[in-house]
Amino acid sequence: MNKHDLDLRGVACPMNFVKTRLFLDKVPAGDVLNVLLDAGEPIESVTSSVGAEGHAIESQIKCPEGHYLLSIRKV
């Protein structure tokens, strides 16, 4: 299992989900992708869309700076 990082702060919807999905397409099943996302619609839409695709949300942490760290395990 490998871990990967993707910083999507400042990226508008729906491009943040598109970029997350494209990145997940490139990594093997079982790997974890840590994504930095803005609060509000970005964290909500990416979390629900990734979950709907069957990937596992490992954690969702609100950072002191106001953005979120979303950890996704690819299935």
MOPAC internal coordinates of N, CA, C and O (Angstrom, degrees):
PM7 1SCF
backbone

  N    0.0000 0     0.00 0     0.00 0    0    0    0
  C    1.4508 1     0.00 0     0.00 0    1    0    0
  C    1.5238 1   109.46 1     0.00 0    2    1    0
  O    1.2310 1   121.07 1   -47.08 1    3    2    1
  N    1.3107 1   115.55 1   132.92 1    3    2    1
  C    1.4548 1   121.81 1   176.49 1    5    3    2
  C    1.5171 1   109.31 1  -117.42 1    6    5    3
  O    1.2310 1   121.22 1   -21.53 1    7    6    5
  N    1.3238 1   115.28 1   158.47 1    7    6    5
  C    1.4666 1   121.22 1   175.69 1    9    7    6
  C    1.5175 1   108.00 1  -114.65 1   10    9    7
  O    1.2310 1   121.53 1   -37.41 1   11   10    9
  N    1.3205 1   114.68 1   142.59 1   11   10    9
  C    1.4604 1   122.27 1  -179.09 1   13   11   10
  C    1.5232 1   108.34 1  -129.77 1   14   13   11
  O    1.2310 1   120.45 1   -27.53 1   15   14   13
  N    1.3293 1   116.74 1   152.47 1   15   14   13
  C    1.4614 1   122.07 1  -179.31 1   17   15   14
  C    1.5169 1   110.12 1  -122.28 1   18   17   15
  O    1.2310 1   121.18 1   -39.00 1   19   18   17
  N    1.3386 1   115.35 1   141.00 1   19   18   17
  C    1.4537 1   121.98 1   178.85 1   21   19   18
  C    1.5254 1   108.20 1  -142.10 1   22   21   19
  O    1.2310 1   120.38 1   -58.90 1   23   22   21
  N    1.3193 1   116.89 1   121.10 1   23   22   21
  C    1.4660 1   122.39 1  -179.26 1   25   23   22
  C    1.5262 1   109.03 1  -100.80 1   26   25   23
  O    1.2310 1   120.75 1   -70.86 1   27   26   25
  N    1.3317 1   116.17 1   109.14 1   27   26   25
  C    1.4579 1   121.06 1  -179.83 1   29   27   26
  C    1.5257 1   112.15 1  -115.59 1   30   29   27
  O    1.2310 1   120.34 1  -157.33 1   31   30   29
  N    1.3212 1   116.96 1    22.67 1   31   30   29
  C    1.4632 1   119.60 1   175.40 1   33   31   30
  C    1.5185 1   108.29 1   -63.79 1   34   33   31
  O    1.2310 1   120.93 1   -45.77 1   35   34   33
  N    1.3253 1   115.82 1   134.23 1   35   34   33
  C    1.4609 1   120.79 1   179.59 1   37   35   34
  C    1.5161 1   113.81 1    86.93 1   38   37   35
  O    1.2310 1   119.67 1   176.34 1   39   38   37
  N    1.3283 1   118.24 1    -3.66 1   39   38   37
  C    1.4638 1   121.96 1   178.47 1   41   39   38
  C    1.5313 1   108.63 1   -90.91 1   42   41   39
  O    1.2310 1   120.62 1   -53.07 1   43   42   41
  N    1.3159 1   116.43 1   126.93 1   43   42   41
  C    1.4684 1   121.74 1  -176.38 1   45   43   42
  C    1.5259 1   111.81 1   -79.23 1   46   45   43
  O    1.2310 1   121.46 1   -24.01 1   47   46   45
  N    1.3299 1   114.82 1   155.99 1   47   46   45
  C    1.4643 1   121.64 1   173.85 1   49   47   46
  C    1.5206 1   108.22 1   -71.46 1   50   49   47
  O    1.2310 1   118.51 1   -34.31 1   51   50   49
  N    1.2855 1   120.44 1   145.69 1   51   50   49
  C    1.4581 1   128.45 1     0.00 1   53   51   50
  C    1.5246 1   113.79 1   -91.83 1   54   53   51
  O    1.2310 1   120.12 1  -170.55 1   55   54   53
  N    1.3304 1   117.38 1     9.45 1   55   54   53
  C    1.4723 1   119.53 1  -176.01 1   57   55   54
  C    1.5208 1   112.45 1   -64.07 1   58   57   55
  O    1.2310 1   119.62 1   150.91 1   59   58   57
  N    1.3432 1   118.34 1   -29.09 1   59   58   57
  C    1.4670 1   118.71 1   179.45 1   61   59   58
  C    1.5319 1   110.50 1   -65.46 1   62   61   59
  O    1.2310 1   119.90 1   142.28 1   63   62   61
  N    1.3342 1   117.80 1   -37.72 1   63   62   61
  C    1.4648 1   119.43 1   176.39 1   65   63   62
  C    1.5267 1   110.61 1   -70.44 1   66   65   63
  O    1.2310 1   120.17 1   138.54 1   67   66   65
  N    1.3265 1   117.28 1   -41.46 1   67   66   65
  C    1.4716 1   120.74 1   179.72 1   69   67   66
  C    1.5199 1   109.98 1   -58.83 1   70   69   67
  O    1.2310 1   120.09 1   133.90 1   71   70   69
  N    1.3155 1   117.43 1   -46.10 1   71   70   69
  C    1.4645 1   120.96 1  -179.79 1   73   71   70
  C    1.5279 1   111.61 1   -66.29 1   74   73   71
  O    1.2310 1   120.42 1   142.63 1   75   74   73
  N    1.3320 1   116.81 1   -37.37 1   75   74   73
  C    1.4667 1   120.37 1   176.78 1   77   75   74
  C    1.5220 1   109.92 1   -63.58 1   78   77   75
  O    1.2310 1   120.38 1   133.40 1   79   78   77
  N    1.3118 1   116.88 1   -46.60 1   79   78   77
  C    1.4648 1   120.98 1  -179.23 1   81   79   78
  C    1.5234 1   111.57 1   -63.25 1   82   81   79
  O    1.2310 1   119.78 1   136.49 1   83   82   81
  N    1.3166 1   118.02 1   -43.51 1   83   82   81
  C    1.4680 1   121.05 1   178.59 1   85   83   82
  C    1.5223 1   110.93 1   -61.16 1   86   85   83
  O    1.2310 1   120.45 1   140.44 1   87   86   85
  N    1.3248 1   116.74 1   -39.56 1   87   86   85
  C    1.4688 1   120.55 1   178.89 1   89   87   86
  C    1.5291 1   109.64 1   -66.70 1   90   89   87
  O    1.2310 1   120.27 1   135.31 1   91   90   89
  N    1.3289 1   117.09 1   -44.69 1   91   90   89
  C    1.4676 1   120.67 1   179.57 1   93   91   90
  C    1.5261 1   111.53 1   -61.88 1   94   93   91
  O    1.2310 1   120.05 1   146.82 1   95   94   93
  N    1.3230 1   117.50 1   -33.18 1   95   94   93
  C    1.4636 1   120.98 1   178.27 1   97   95   94
  C    1.5293 1   112.04 1   -62.32 1   98   97   95
  O    1.2310 1   120.04 1   154.82 1   99   98   97
  N    1.3213 1   117.53 1   -25.18 1   99   98   97
  C    1.4670 1   122.12 1  -175.46 1  101   99   98
  C    1.5269 1   114.15 1   -90.34 1  102  101   99
  O    1.2310 1   119.89 1   166.17 1  103  102  101
  N    1.3361 1   117.82 1   -13.83 1  103  102  101
  C    1.4714 1   119.83 1  -175.31 1  105  103  102
  C    1.5242 1   110.29 1  -104.62 1  106  105  103
  O    1.2310 1   120.43 1   -27.31 1  107  106  105
  N    1.3318 1   116.79 1   152.69 1  107  106  105
  C    1.4666 1   120.32 1  -179.99 1  109  107  106
  C    1.5345 1   112.03 1   -70.92 1  110  109  107
  O    1.2310 1   121.21 1   -25.03 1  111  110  109
  N    1.3250 1   115.28 1   154.97 1  111  110  109
  C    1.4579 1   121.18 1   175.39 1  113  111  110
  C    1.5258 1   109.15 1   -58.33 1  114  113  111
  O    1.2310 1   120.92 1   -39.14 1  115  114  113
  N    1.3100 1   115.85 1   140.86 1  115  114  113
  C    1.4595 1   121.55 1  -179.27 1  117  115  114
  C    1.5178 1   113.38 1    97.10 1  118  117  115
  O    1.2310 1   119.87 1   159.94 1  119  118  117
  N    1.3261 1   117.85 1   -20.06 1  119  118  117
  C    1.4659 1   120.82 1   177.78 1  121  119  118
  C    1.5236 1   110.17 1   -72.28 1  122  121  119
  O    1.2310 1   121.03 1   -23.13 1  123  122  121
  N    1.3268 1   115.64 1   156.87 1  123  122  121
  C    1.4640 1   122.32 1   179.67 1  125  123  122
  C    1.5236 1   109.05 1  -111.95 1  126  125  123
  O    1.2310 1   121.22 1   -47.20 1  127  126  125
  N    1.3212 1   115.27 1   132.80 1  127  126  125
  C    1.4591 1   122.31 1   176.12 1  129  127  126
  C    1.5210 1   108.26 1  -111.50 1  130  129  127
  O    1.2310 1   120.51 1   -58.32 1  131  130  129
  N    1.3262 1   116.63 1   121.68 1  131  130  129
  C    1.4636 1   123.20 1   176.08 1  133  131  130
  C    1.5265 1   107.89 1   -98.67 1  134  133  131
  O    1.2310 1   120.89 1   -62.25 1  135  134  133
  N    1.3266 1   115.91 1   117.75 1  135  134  133
  C    1.4588 1   121.35 1  -175.88 1  137  135  134
  C    1.5236 1   109.75 1  -116.38 1  138  137  135
  O    1.2310 1   120.58 1   -49.93 1  139  138  137
  N    1.3167 1   116.50 1   130.07 1  139  138  137
  C    1.4672 1   122.08 1   173.09 1  141  139  138
  C    1.5201 1   107.47 1   -92.72 1  142  141  139
  O    1.2310 1   120.85 1   -55.25 1  143  142  141
  N    1.3384 1   115.98 1   124.75 1  143  142  141
  C    1.4629 1   122.03 1  -177.25 1  145  143  142
  C    1.5201 1   110.87 1  -133.17 1  146  145  143
  O    1.2310 1   121.14 1   -27.11 1  147  146  145
  N    1.3243 1   115.42 1   152.89 1  147  146  145
  C    1.4587 1   120.73 1   174.99 1  149  147  146
  C    1.5241 1   109.90 1   -73.07 1  150  149  147
  O    1.2310 1   120.92 1   -21.85 1  151  150  149
  N    1.3269 1   115.84 1   158.15 1  151  150  149
  C    1.4658 1   122.13 1   176.64 1  153  151  150
  C    1.5228 1   109.52 1   -69.36 1  154  153  151
  O    1.2310 1   121.06 1   -15.96 1  155  154  153
  N    1.3272 1   115.57 1   164.04 1  155  154  153
  C    1.4591 1   121.07 1   176.72 1  157  155  154
  C    1.5140 1   112.12 1    88.21 1  158  157  155
  O    1.2310 1   121.07 1    43.38 1  159  158  157
  N    1.3196 1   115.55 1  -136.62 1  159  158  157
  C    1.4594 1   121.20 1  -175.86 1  161  159  158
  C    1.5311 1   113.90 1   -57.59 1  162  161  159
  O    1.2310 1   118.68 1   139.36 1  163  162  161
  N    1.3369 1   120.13 1   -40.64 1  163  162  161
  C    1.4677 1   118.64 1  -179.65 1  165  163  162
  C    1.5311 1   113.69 1   -57.72 1  166  165  163
  O    1.2310 1   119.38 1   129.48 1  167  166  165
  N    1.3140 1   118.79 1   -50.52 1  167  166  165
  C    1.4684 1   119.92 1  -178.04 1  169  167  166
  C    1.5274 1   110.67 1   -67.90 1  170  169  167
  O    1.2310 1   120.43 1   142.41 1  171  170  169
  N    1.3257 1   116.78 1   -37.59 1  171  170  169
  C    1.4671 1   120.28 1  -179.08 1  173  171  170
  C    1.5251 1   111.62 1   -66.86 1  174  173  171
  O    1.2310 1   120.31 1   132.50 1  175  174  173
  N    1.3306 1   117.01 1   -47.50 1  175  174  173
  C    1.4644 1   119.64 1  -175.67 1  177  175  174
  C    1.5216 1   112.22 1   -71.35 1  178  177  175
  O    1.2310 1   119.98 1   138.57 1  179  178  177
  N    1.3161 1   117.65 1   -41.43 1  179  178  177
  C    1.4656 1   119.40 1  -179.92 1  181  179  178
  C    1.5256 1   110.18 1   -66.23 1  182  181  179
  O    1.2310 1   119.88 1   136.99 1  183  182  181
  N    1.3218 1   117.84 1   -43.01 1  183  182  181
  C    1.4591 1   120.81 1   179.63 1  185  183  182
  C    1.5232 1   111.21 1   -60.08 1  186  185  183
  O    1.2310 1   120.19 1   131.81 1  187  186  185
  N    1.3329 1   117.25 1   -48.19 1  187  186  185
  C    1.4634 1   119.52 1  -178.23 1  189  187  186
  C    1.5265 1   111.91 1   -69.10 1  190  189  187
  O    1.2310 1   119.69 1   140.67 1  191  190  189
  N    1.3159 1   118.20 1   -39.33 1  191  190  189
  C    1.4617 1   121.30 1  -178.40 1  193  191  190
  C    1.5209 1   112.17 1   -68.38 1  194  193  191
  O    1.2310 1   120.37 1   137.61 1  195  194  193
  N    1.3234 1   116.90 1   -42.39 1  195  194  193
  C    1.4619 1   120.88 1   178.86 1  197  195  194
  C    1.5318 1   110.11 1   -65.75 1  198  197  195
  O    1.2310 1   120.55 1   138.50 1  199  198  197
  N    1.3262 1   116.56 1   -41.50 1  199  198  197
  C    1.4591 1   120.54 1   177.08 1  201  199  198
  C    1.5147 1   111.84 1   -63.33 1  202  201  199
  O    1.2310 1   120.16 1   141.05 1  203  202  201
  N    1.3314 1   117.30 1   -38.95 1  203  202  201
  C    1.4606 1   121.61 1   179.31 1  205  203  202
  C    1.5279 1   111.43 1   -65.20 1  206  205  203
  O    1.2310 1   120.37 1   153.29 1  207  206  205
  N    1.3249 1   116.91 1   -26.71 1  207  206  205
  C    1.4607 1   121.10 1   177.36 1  209  207  206
  C    1.5267 1   112.23 1   -81.66 1  210  209  207
  O    1.2310 1   120.77 1   175.80 1  211  210  209
  N    1.3374 1   116.14 1    -4.20 1  211  210  209
  C    1.4546 1   119.76 1   175.30 1  213  211  210
  C    1.5104 1   115.75 1    98.14 1  214  213  211
  O    1.2310 1   119.95 1   179.40 1  215  214  213
  N    1.3307 1   117.71 1    -0.60 1  215  214  213
  C    1.4590 1   120.22 1   178.21 1  217  215  214
  C    1.5274 1   109.62 1   -76.86 1  218  217  215
  O    1.2310 1   120.66 1   -24.72 1  219  218  217
  N    1.3132 1   116.35 1   155.28 1  219  218  217
  C    1.4649 1   121.38 1  -177.29 1  221  219  218
  C    1.5196 1   110.66 1   -94.29 1  222  221  219
  O    1.2310 1   120.79 1   -51.71 1  223  222  221
  N    1.3332 1   116.09 1   128.29 1  223  222  221
  C    1.4586 1   121.11 1   173.33 1  225  223  222
  C    1.5268 1   106.75 1   -84.83 1  226  225  223
  O    1.2310 1   120.48 1   -69.85 1  227  226  225
  N    1.3219 1   116.69 1   110.15 1  227  226  225
  C    1.4629 1   121.81 1  -178.59 1  229  227  226
  C    1.5247 1   110.82 1   -76.26 1  230  229  227
  O    1.2310 1   120.67 1   136.55 1  231  230  229
  N    1.3446 1   116.33 1   -43.45 1  231  230  229
  C    1.4617 1   120.50 1   179.65 1  233  231  230
  C    1.5212 1   109.87 1  -162.14 1  234  233  231
  O    1.2310 1   121.96 1   -21.04 1  235  234  233
  N    1.3248 1   113.86 1   158.96 1  235  234  233
  C    1.4581 1   122.18 1   175.95 1  237  235  234
  C    1.5217 1   105.87 1  -139.29 1  238  237  235
  O    1.2310 1   120.42 1   -71.26 1  239  238  237
  N    1.3194 1   116.80 1   108.74 1  239  238  237
  C    1.4632 1   121.72 1  -173.62 1  241  239  238
  C    1.5215 1   109.94 1  -117.67 1  242  241  239
  O    1.2310 1   121.06 1   -51.33 1  243  242  241
  N    1.3378 1   115.57 1   128.67 1  243  242  241
  C    1.4640 1   119.63 1   174.91 1  245  243  242
  C    1.5169 1   108.10 1   -84.15 1  246  245  243
  O    1.2310 1   120.67 1   -57.36 1  247  246  245
  N    1.3168 1   116.33 1   122.64 1  247  246  245
  C    1.4629 1   122.35 1  -179.39 1  249  247  246
  C    1.5327 1   109.79 1   -84.89 1  250  249  247
  O    1.2310 1   120.13 1   -26.39 1  251  250  249
  N    1.3331 1   117.35 1   153.61 1  251  250  249
  C    1.4669 1   120.95 1  -179.21 1  253  251  250
  C    1.5365 1   113.46 1   -57.66 1  254  253  251
  O    1.2310 1   120.49 1   153.24 1  255  254  253
  N    1.3319 1   116.67 1   -26.76 1  255  254  253
  C    1.4711 1   120.51 1  -178.77 1  257  255  254
  C    1.5235 1   112.48 1   -76.59 1  258  257  255
  O    1.2310 1   120.13 1   171.63 1  259  258  257
  N    1.3654 1   117.35 1    -8.37 1  259  258  257
  C    1.4575 1   120.83 1   176.63 1  261  259  258
  C    1.5167 1   114.69 1   107.14 1  262  261  259
  O    1.2310 1   119.52 1   165.93 1  263  262  261
  N    1.3192 1   118.52 1   -14.07 1  263  262  261
  C    1.4675 1   119.75 1   177.36 1  265  263  262
  C    1.5310 1   109.97 1   -92.73 1  266  265  263
  O    1.2310 1   120.39 1    -0.62 1  267  266  265
  N    1.3205 1   116.86 1   179.38 1  267  266  265
  C    1.4580 1   122.09 1  -177.59 1  269  267  266
  C    1.5207 1   111.00 1  -120.41 1  270  269  267
  O    1.2310 1   121.34 1   -30.72 1  271  270  269
  N    1.3232 1   115.04 1   149.28 1  271  270  269
  C    1.4617 1   122.64 1   171.68 1  273  271  270
  C    1.5207 1   106.22 1  -110.54 1  274  273  271
  O    1.2310 1   120.82 1   -66.49 1  275  274  273
  N    1.3176 1   116.05 1   113.51 1  275  274  273
  C    1.4610 1   122.85 1  -179.24 1  277  275  274
  C    1.5194 1   108.58 1  -107.70 1  278  277  275
  O    1.2310 1   120.22 1   -56.23 1  279  278  277
  N    1.3265 1   117.18 1   123.77 1  279  278  277
  C    1.4641 1   121.83 1   178.19 1  281  279  278
  C    1.5221 1   108.38 1  -106.36 1  282  281  279
  O    1.2310 1   121.32 1   -57.31 1  283  282  281
  N    1.3383 1   115.07 1   122.69 1  283  282  281
  C    1.4630 1   122.72 1  -176.16 1  285  283  282
  C    1.5199 1   108.90 1  -119.84 1  286  285  283
  O    1.2310 1   120.37 1   -51.22 1  287  286  285
  N    1.3363 1   116.90 1   128.78 1  287  286  285
  C    1.4725 1   121.04 1   173.03 1  289  287  286
  C    1.5229 1   107.65 1   -98.88 1  290  289  287
  O    1.2310 1   121.04 1   -57.80 1  291  290  289
  N    1.3309 1   115.61 1   122.20 1  291  290  289
  C    1.4654 1   119.61 1   179.17 1  293  291  290
  C    1.5219 1   109.97 1   -72.53 1  294  293  291
  O    1.2310 1   121.12 1   -44.75 1  295  294  293
  N    1.3313 1   115.47 1   135.25 1  295  294  293
  C    1.4705 1   119.99 1   177.39 1  297  295  294
  C    1.5148 1   110.32 1  -103.18 1  298  297  295
  O    1.2310 1   120.10 1   180.00 1  299  298  297

